């Protein structure tokens, strides 16, 4: 029997949809923090909303307002944001092959390509679930992140320090939930430990946001040097045989 098509009724939601909604809720709530901090850094409500609507990548947005709050120039803030946004280009190449968007959906998918949507999609086992995970997390985070950015920007100082509400840990907890099912073999565990240690060691010495990029480089290097050349060489022949 073919699985039923998911609808608005929760009983029809697949695991990818449920994970995507959970990630969206956890990440979206943290938008309150960005909105409040953006206004505290000197941005107007409209400017804070423009960053969330157009830039739409949390790490880059926090880097931008961090530079502005520290008295840096707009060009320096934009440079820091762009540096952190490089990872989304890598996600985009992976997701283009994974979910294969076409037409206008490709442009929308590009805007929704962030850590959360990429992680949710890559955590699924089938193409249909990968697509559901990507779109659910991407659209969900976009809507909630912008709503709570507006709320945080409007309320501003009335919220106090957003960290006292635990919002700074919500997104981290959501990512740990995505990572945990993958830690079933020694190699993923070893890679997670190495990247975590490298990130922790880098924090005191490099600007905010760069430690995670260092971890990404280490992960890519690990995958490059740890790949099986024989398997890589056999891949084209396998595809040719399948196509025939």
C-alpha positions, -999 to 999 in steps of 0.1 A, spaced: 0 0 0 14 34 -10 19 58 19 -7 85 22 1 121 12 9 143 41 -18 169 49 -23 196 75 -35 168 99 -7 159 123 -15 122 120 -3 122 84 30 140 90 61 120 82 93 120 104 109 146 82 80 170 86 80 165 124 118 171 126 115 201 103 88 217 124 108 211 156 139 227 142 118 256 129 103 262 163 136 261 182 154 283 157 126 307 151 123 315 188 159 326 188 150 353 163 138 373 194 174 376 204 185 388 171 158 414 169 165 428 204 203 428 198 200 445 164 180 474 178 204 476 208 233 479 182 217 509 167 196 495 138 160 505 133 132 479 133 130 481 95 168 475 92 166 445 115 137 431 95 156 437 62 185 416 75 162 387 85 142 388 53 170 393 28 202 380 44 184 352 63 212 334 78 216 337 116 253 334 119 259 361 93 232 383 109 247 381 143 282 388 129 269 419 111 253 434 142 283 424 163 306 445 142 282 474 141 277 473 179 315 473 183 318 505 163 329 489 131 322 502 96 294 489 75 318 474 50 336 454 78 302 442 90 292 431 55 326 414 50 322 394 83 287 384 73 297 373 38 326 352 52 302 333 74 277 330 45 302 310 23 290 278 39 255 283 24 270 281 -11 284 247 -2 250 236 11 235 249 -21 255 227 -43 247 196 -21 210 204 -19 207 212 -56 216 176 -63 196 162 -33 162 179 -38 166 189 -75 144 220 -75 132 233 -108 118 266 -122 109 292 -96 114 267 -68 152 269 -74 153 306 -65 131 300 -34 153 270 -24 184 292 -27 169 317 -2 159 289 22 193 271 21 205 275 57 221 253 83 187 240 96 172 231 62 204 215 50 208 194 82 171 183 82 173 172 45 206 154 48 193 136 79 166 117 59 170 85 40 148 88 10 145 115 -17 109 123 -8 117 127 29 147 148 20 125 172 1 99 173 28 126 179 54 142 207 35 110 226 26 94 221 61 125 234 79 133 261 54 98 276 52 92 271 89 124 288 100 119 317 75 84 325 88 92 321 125 126 337 124 111 368 108 81 369 131 102 367 162 128 391 148 100 417 146 88 408 181 123 412 195 130 444 176 97 460 188 100 449 224 137 457 225 150 464 260 117 451 276 130 416 270 162 421 289 190 397 281 176 370 257 199 344 272 181 344 305 151 329 286 173 300 274 168 310 237 206 309 230 205 272 238 174 263 218 191 262 184 221 243 198 198 217 213 179 213 180 212 206 162 223 181 188 190 163 182 198 161 145 234 150 151 227 123 177 212 96 154 243 98 132 267 89 160 263 52 156 297 43 143 333 51 155 342 74 126 313 99 130 320 100 167 357 106 162 350 133 136 325 150 160 351 150 188 379 163 166 358 191 152 344 200 187 379 202 202 392 222 173 363 247 177 367 250 214 405 257 210 399 283 183 373 303 202 397 324 222 419 333 193 397 340 162 367 363 156 332 349 164 318 326 137 352 315 124 356 285 147 326 268 130 342 274 96 374 258 109 354 228 120 338 226 85 372 226 69 384 198 92 353 178 83 358 183 46 395 174 49 386 143 69 362 132 42 387 139 14 416 120 29 394 92 43 376 84 10 381 51 -7 398 56 -41 387 22 -54 351 30 -46 354 64 -64 369 47 -94 341 22 -96 313 48 -93 313 59 -130 312 23 -142 283 15 -119 263 44 -132 270 35 -168 258 0 -162 227 13 -145 219 36 -173 223 9 -199 
